[in-house]
Amino acid sequence: MNRKQSLISTTVIIALVCIVNGCSVQERSLDFPYDHGPHLDSLVEWWYFTGEIVTSEGQTLGFEFTIFRGWDCTYLDFIYLGHLAISNPMTAEHTFVEVKTTPPVAGIEEGIPEIKISNFSYVFSETKGFIIKADAGNMAVDLTLSPSTDVLPHGEEGIIEMGDGMSCYYYSFTNLQTAGKISINNSEHSLSSGRTWMDHQWGTFTPYGVIWDWFSLRLEDGSGLMLFQFRDSSDHVVRSNWSYQPHTGSVTYGEEFSLRATRTYEDEKGNCTYPIDWIVEVADIDAHFQVEPLFDEQSIYDVTTPNYWEGLCSVEGTIGDTPVRGSAYVELTGYENW
């Protein structure tokens, strides 16, 4: 089965589930720590961590740690995927790995924030915060992530619409203080500092709902800005939303923003051509940013998920008359060359 056939088959099955059960999520308030755990009544879910860290030797690195849960048409059950990627701006090296766990998957319980698949694990503790671990041989992470800002529910109530119009739950922690150790090429490094962004999203939406440009801007003053732009299969923007969590004051929400790339980059396998070097404007908060990758080759390919670009970036700009700087992680999907 090729990717197009798989997308169609998955969409048909999800549509049948929607006819029986409905695809819109049952609106309710977020409830923690329950909502840090799995939601087995949804067909798609992920726990996403992206961070910029500094080792005790003073080296800056970026990392992505993700656990995906998704419905699989072959097994007619859930599979779990783990992605780990490390970006080294000094050497312009980007290393990634995927692990796949097929059903039956033991030890997964509704609302219990503890997941172990292969050599990946995710746990939430009310005393320690989030604990994520992965060991992929030539690279590994063992990190404890402590919230220093409140949870950020997107769409005000923690519910947004995806690109296909189906709703899902979505919240973030934009400023997780990061401690622990990381290994690259079997060389272990302790961390002197780090800031990680956590996304948790779940719902029942089709593959046509996951074509997007996603930006998470982490500004030096502790503020965070999430930008989500959804596109259709013809690359037209169909909806967008953003959430701005300042270091002090109330969260601001909106739908309109401008996103313009000034060049493109084709990944090393020739699978995708991605727009990069962006000019971002959010008129409602009078914000203007330049967002640029620290290096281009930060793409993920030849994996179970669709190809995507997930890269550590720099941020410079203004909010009102105030100059701002920071870092960002950007995720781009749906840019295949075929």
Secondary structure, DSSP 8 states (H G I E B T S, - for coil): --HHHHHHHHHHHHHHHHHHH-SS-------TTGGGS--TTSSEEEEEEEEEEEETTS-EEEEEEEEEEEEETTTTEEEEEEEEEEEETTTTEEEEEEEEE-SS-TT--TT--EEEETTEEEEEETTTEEEEEEE-SSEEEEEEEEESS--EETTTTTEEE-TTS-EEEEEEEEEEEEEEEEEETTEEEEEEEEEEEEEEEEE---GGG--EEEEEEEETTS-EEEEEEEE-TTS-EEEEEEEEE-SSS--EEES--EEEEEEEEE-TTSSBEEEEEEEEEEGGGTEEEEEEESSS--EE-SSSS--EEEEEEEEEEEETTEEEEEEEEEEEE--B--
